[in-house]
Amino acid sequence: MKLGIRDSIQFWLAARAAGATMLALTALVVVPAAAHATVRGGCTATATASKSGTIDLSQASTWHVRDADVLNGQATAPTAQTSAQLKVLLFGIGLPLLDKQGNTLSGTAGPYRIGDYDRYTRVLSVAGTSNTCDGNILVIVDDIAPLSTWAGIIGLIAALLGIIGLVATMGQFPNGSARFVGMVVGLVAGLGVGLLLQETAILDPGNFLGLLLPGGGAVLGLVVTGITYRGSAAPPVAESIRIVRSS
């Protein structure tokens, strides 16, 4: 069924509203990412990159490195620490990288070769915790392009497929199954946008508010499903059953 002028206007208004919603969610999660935490609890920490030099993790919030770098870290504490953990964060969710037990005032981590990890992502949010101290650092690999990593490629594909799916569900009859599909494609779109923002270093992967993007996308998919539908009030299956019974 061809869209009339009124239907076309409503479709583009709905599409613009959906886009504005995603932009608002993006702004909401990006703005808090401007401030990163440093080391807290009285500990000091430094890290060394074989090509890019040394950085004081107690002061810096972002560390720019290169593909050829090999990283090592050292930390000292005012009192003996019995455990220490390192995690890589994705949408604020920690994935274990290191877990050490002991009873010491200092500790080391590494070596970590950047080239072993930057094929997957070029932006890493690394968080460390011990008995009395914690902190995090945002690591950005400057000489790797966002769309040359698995995270960037997957993010782009997910964003495109999700947006196409959202547009398609706008014209569907808004029954339960269609709304479920809308939620799924909205979630995929939000996840893809989030990954792209992380790979371009606009969104800190350690920011748990990044989950608002896939979550908001799912809600958006639920809301926009059927928003431009102009068919009969009953779904096609119900219409077919009614015709059969009347004959």
C-alpha positions as CSV (number, residue, x, y, z in Angstrom):
1,M,0.0,0.0,0.0
2,K,1.5,3.3,-1.1
3,L,1.9,6.1,1.5
4,G,-0.1,9.3,1.0
5,I,1.3,12.7,1.7
6,R,-0.2,12.7,5.2
7,D,1.2,9.2,5.9
8,S,4.6,10.3,4.6
9,I,4.7,13.3,6.9
10,Q,3.7,11.2,9.9
11,F,6.4,8.6,9.0
12,W,9.2,11.3,8.8
13,L,8.0,12.9,12.0
14,A,8.1,9.5,13.7
15,A,11.6,8.9,12.3
16,R,12.8,12.3,13.5
17,A,11.3,11.8,16.9
18,A,13.1,8.4,17.2
19,G,16.4,9.9,16.1
20,A,16.0,12.8,18.6
21,T,15.3,10.2,21.3
22,M,18.5,8.4,20.5
23,L,20.5,11.7,20.4
24,A,19.1,12.6,23.8
25,L,20.1,9.3,25.2
26,T,23.6,9.6,23.7
27,A,24.0,13.1,25.2
28,L,22.9,11.8,28.6
29,V,25.5,9.0,28.7
30,V,28.3,11.0,27.0
31,V,28.3,14.1,29.3
32,P,29.0,12.2,32.5
33,A,31.9,10.5,30.8
34,A,33.9,13.7,30.7
35,A,35.1,13.1,34.3
36,H,37.2,10.1,35.0
37,A,38.3,8.8,38.4
38,T,41.9,8.7,39.5
39,V,43.6,6.5,42.1
40,R,41.9,6.8,45.5
41,G,42.7,5.5,49.0
42,G,46.2,6.8,49.4
43,C,47.9,4.5,46.9
44,T,50.2,5.6,44.1
45,A,50.4,4.0,40.7
46,T,52.5,4.4,37.6
47,A,52.5,2.6,34.2
48,T,55.0,2.4,31.4
49,A,54.5,1.9,27.7
50,S,57.6,0.7,25.8
51,K,57.1,3.3,23.0
52,S,54.8,6.0,24.5
53,G,56.6,6.5,27.9
54,T,55.5,6.5,31.5
55,I,52.4,7.9,33.0
56,D,51.3,8.7,36.6
57,L,48.0,6.9,37.1
58,S,47.4,8.9,40.3
59,Q,47.0,12.1,38.2
60,A,46.1,11.1,34.6
61,S,42.6,9.9,33.6
62,T,43.4,9.0,29.9
63,W,46.4,7.2,28.5
64,H,47.3,7.4,24.8
65,V,49.3,4.5,23.5
66,R,50.3,2.9,20.2
67,D,49.9,-0.6,18.7
68,A,53.5,-1.5,19.2
69,D,53.5,-0.6,23.0
70,V,54.0,-3.2,25.7
71,L,52.5,-2.1,29.0
72,N,53.7,-2.6,32.6
73,G,52.3,-1.2,35.8
74,Q,53.4,-0.7,39.4
75,A,51.5,0.4,42.5
76,T,52.3,1.1,46.1
77,A,50.0,1.4,49.1
78,P,50.3,3.0,52.6
79,T,49.3,-0.3,54.3
80,A,49.7,-3.9,53.3
81,Q,47.2,-5.1,50.7
82,T,46.1,-8.8,50.6
83,S,44.3,-8.8,47.3
84,A,44.3,-6.8,44.0
85,Q,42.1,-7.1,40.9
86,L,42.2,-5.6,37.4
87,K,39.1,-5.5,35.2
88,V,38.3,-4.3,31.7
89,L,35.0,-2.5,31.6
90,L,32.4,-2.7,28.9
91,F,29.2,-0.6,29.3
92,G,30.3,-0.3,33.0
93,I,30.4,-4.1,33.4
94,G,33.8,-5.5,34.6
95,L,35.5,-8.4,32.9
96,P,38.4,-10.0,35.0
97,L,41.9,-9.3,33.7
98,L,44.0,-10.0,36.8
99,D,43.4,-11.3,40.3
100,K,46.4,-11.5,42.8
101,Q,46.5,-12.5,46.4
102,G,49.3,-11.7,48.9
103,N,50.4,-9.4,51.7
104,T,52.5,-6.6,50.4
105,L,52.8,-2.8,50.2
106,S,53.5,-2.9,46.4
107,G,52.6,-4.9,43.3
108,T,53.1,-5.1,39.6
109,A,51.1,-6.0,36.5
110,G,52.1,-6.9,33.0
111,P,53.6,-7.1,30.5
112,Y,50.5,-6.6,28.3
113,R,51.2,-6.2,24.5
114,I,48.7,-3.8,23.0
115,G,48.8,-5.6,19.7
116,D,47.2,-8.6,21.4
117,Y,44.1,-6.6,22.3
118,D,43.6,-3.8,19.8
119,R,42.2,-6.1,17.1
120,Y,39.2,-6.4,19.3
121,T,38.9,-2.8,20.6
122,R,41.0,0.4,20.5
123,V,39.5,1.9,23.7
124,L,39.9,0.2,27.0
125,S,38.6,1.3,30.4
126,V,40.7,-0.5,33.0
127,A,39.7,-0.5,36.7
128,G,41.8,-1.7,39.6
129,T,40.8,-2.4,43.2
130,S,42.6,-3.6,46.3
131,N,41.7,-3.7,50.0
132,T,41.8,0.1,50.5
133,C,42.5,1.6,47.1
134,D,40.8,1.8,43.7
135,G,41.1,3.7,40.5
136,N,40.7,3.5,36.7
137,I,42.3,4.7,33.5
138,L,41.0,5.1,30.0
139,V,43.4,3.6,27.4
140,I,43.2,4.8,23.8
141,V,45.2,3.3,21.0
142,D,45.9,6.3,18.8
143,D,47.2,4.5,15.6
144,I,44.2,2.1,15.3
145,A,41.1,3.2,13.4
146,P,37.7,2.7,15.1
147,L,36.3,0.6,12.2
148,S,39.4,-1.6,12.0
149,T,38.5,-3.4,15.3
150,W,35.9,-6.1,16.0
151,A,34.0,-3.8,18.3
152,G,33.8,-1.1,15.7
153,I,32.7,-3.4,12.9
154,I,30.2,-5.2,15.0
155,G,28.9,-1.8,16.3
156,L,28.4,-0.4,12.8
157,I,26.6,-3.5,11.5
158,A,24.4,-3.7,14.6
159,A,23.5,0.0,14.4
160,L,22.6,-0.2,10.7
161,L,20.6,-3.4,11.1
162,G,18.9,-2.1,14.2
163,I,17.9,1.2,12.6
164,I,16.6,-0.6,9.5
165,G,14.6,-2.9,11.7
166,L,13.1,0.0,13.7
167,V,12.0,1.7,10.5
168,A,10.5,-1.5,9.2
169,T,8.5,-2.1,12.5
170,M,6.9,1.4,12.3
171,G,4.7,0.1,9.5
172,Q,3.8,-3.2,11.1
173,F,0.5,-4.0,12.8
174,P,1.3,-3.3,16.5
175,N,0.5,-6.7,18.0
176,G,2.6,-8.5,20.7
177,S,5.0,-10.2,18.3
178,A,5.7,-7.1,16.3
179,R,6.4,-5.1,19.5
180,F,8.8,-7.8,20.7
181,V,10.6,-7.6,17.4
182,G,10.7,-3.9,17.8
183,M,12.3,-4.2,21.2
184,V,14.9,-6.6,19.9
185,V,15.9,-4.4,16.9
186,G,15.9,-1.3,19.1
187,L,18.2,-3.0,21.6
188,V,20.5,-4.1,18.8
189,A,20.5,-0.5,17.4
190,G,21.3,1.0,20.8
191,L,24.1,-1.6,21.4
192,G,25.6,-0.8,18.1
193,V,25.5,2.9,18.7
194,G,27.1,2.4,22.1
195,L,30.0,0.3,20.6
196,L,30.6,2.9,17.9
197,L,30.7,5.7,20.5
198,Q,33.1,3.7,22.6
199,E,35.4,3.0,19.7
200,T,35.5,6.7,18.8
201,A,36.4,7.5,22.4
202,I,33.2,9.6,22.8
203,L,31.7,7.2,25.4
204,D,33.8,5.8,28.2
205,P,33.4,2.0,28.3
206,G,33.5,2.3,32.0
207,N,30.4,4.4,32.2
208,F,27.6,2.2,33.3
209,L,25.1,4.8,32.0
210,G,26.1,3.5,28.5
211,L,23.5,0.7,29.2
212,L,20.9,3.4,28.7
213,L,21.6,3.1,24.9
214,P,20.6,-0.5,24.4
215,G,17.9,-0.2,27.1
216,G,16.5,3.0,25.6
217,G,16.7,1.5,22.2
218,A,14.5,-1.5,23.3
219,V,11.9,0.9,24.8
220,L,12.0,3.0,21.7
221,G,11.4,-0.1,19.6
222,L,8.4,-1.0,21.7
223,V,6.9,2.5,21.4
224,V,7.4,3.2,17.6
225,T,6.2,-0.2,16.5
226,G,3.1,0.4,14.3
227,I,3.3,4.2,14.6
228,T,2.8,4.6,10.8
229,Y,0.5,1.5,10.3
230,R,-2.5,2.4,8.3
231,G,-4.1,-1.0,7.7
232,S,-7.4,-2.4,9.1
233,A,-8.0,-2.4,12.8
234,A,-7.6,-6.2,12.9
235,P,-4.5,-8.1,12.0
236,P,-4.5,-10.0,8.7
237,V,-4.8,-13.4,10.3
238,A,-7.9,-12.4,12.2
239,E,-9.4,-10.9,9.0
240,S,-8.8,-14.3,7.2
241,I,-10.5,-16.2,9.9
242,R,-13.5,-13.8,9.8
243,I,-13.8,-14.2,6.0
244,V,-13.7,-18.0,6.2
245,R,-16.4,-18.1,8.9
246,S,-18.7,-15.8,7.0
247,S,-18.4,-17.9,3.8
